[in-house]
């Protein structure tokens, strides 16, 4: 057992102190100090953290993020020694799903909870499953372009963002229909309105809005555009995406039905 002491108060076992920060990666985040050994598995460490926080809430979505290695510690049966965690490791105890603003190909904006721990390919598949979009392998996420400062201050129309952060879809279960729509969209009037907006054809866009869309002209602009695509094999957290960031959901392939068989 970790924490065996002599009469003088010195530790005589192989235990050491490990600091775990609670919340998002932030130097000023709340932290708890634990005495552990290398034989402690990640599941036991999670239990110690929750007991030390002493706060009643749902911790099922929380996991440990190793900042130096940019890695989620999802193998709860692995020990600290197997991961190579020492006393200088910066571990953050936070949620795996966090809200992001997602812009769809039809120019609609949604606020939903995306997985920051799964590879991007699986995270996109979960988003498409939530939105009832078929063939998720044809889509991916890319960063929104940085807004350039304009000399003339023009009033841009406020864009409505539909909130789907409270919609939860159980994993491994096929969505069921209820009143002609997926059941998870019938929880409230707001989610029903969001489904109708997503499922019905949209009116033609405003020509002024189309003029504001970024269009690459030079080769460097096209290179910068393609560099915004996220890596499908790494999670959002590993690529520097933070909660509340704006991401675009776009098709990776175009005109794939017109490819020349030769």
Secondary structure, DSSP 8 states (H G I E B T S, - for coil): -TT-B-TTS-B-SS-EEEEEEESSS-TT-EEEEEEE-TT-BHHHHHHHHHHHHT--S--TTEEEEETTTTEEE--TTSBHHHHT--TT--EEEEESEEEEEEE-TTS-EEEEEEESSS-HHHHHHHHHHHTT-S-GGGEEEEE-------SS--------EEE-TT----TT----EETTEEGGG-SSHHHHHHHHHHHS------HHHHHHS----SHHHHHHHHTTB--TTS-TGGGT--TT-EEEEEES--SGGG----
